[in-house]
Amino acid sequence: MTGPENTGAKPPIILIHGLWLTPRAWEHWIEHYTQLGHQVLAPAWPGMEIEVEALRKNPEVMNGLGITEVADFYETVVRDQARPPIIVGHSFGGLIVQILLNRGLGAAGVAIHPAPIKGVLRLPLSSLRAALPALANPANRTRTVALSPRQFHYAFTNTLTPHESEVIYQRYHVPAPGRPLFQAAAANLRRHPATRVDVRNDTRAPLLLIAGGADHTVPATLVRATYQRYRTSRAVTDYQEFARMPHFALGAPQWERVADHAIQWAGRNAARHTRKTHADIP
């Protein structure tokens, strides 16, 4: 592994998936970023290390898995790197990115269509509809919940044809633990929820928030509301929107535009953050 003294080398990248997906959903991004010369890691959430087909047969391994447990797991992955990595997350993975940056980790973070942090008050109706398969039954707090192909099409691939969506569904979809959705839904009713970050943190690494203009699950209005929460921080926070992108930005048409923008932005800002951090050390 490249040592921290080799500042000319490209930083490693850690990819964090979200609900109803596994690291397999990053397969195009892993190949793309590896070809650009990065070391790329895409660890599964705890208990989800097995293949998609096995998880569909035995989803109980994810029962009760929550946001803090997932964040703690990825913290160990980040700390195991020889140098601070670029951390990229999708959906609930984008929320985990913000939690990790708030803990002082990473050289830069990219949150793609991220689940909302505490303080984002209004959830659009389309977000509620996308999450309803889990939230409709309180017992799902400790269980895993699968989406039907139709529900997946609405939540992830609404700009694609039903046939195109079915192909993606069969390749990537797995049941998801319900607990993170309940934690996010109740965050603004609790003093110290799992989704809380210090939006005034001036020392965290740079953060890019990416939204999709066609996203039903995390509409652009929700990502912009998250962006506004950071307005009092002196740390770098940027926003980018891709007009026709649905929630499944990892493999929908023109995913390469999202991947390229994310790594170009992160590479520039990670280098600046590293130089500033070194300059601030007495």
Summary of the structure (lengths in Angstrom):
residues: 282
radius of gyration: 17.7
end to end distance: 27.6
largest distance: 59.0
contacts: 972
relative contact order: 0.16
helix: 45%
strand: 12%
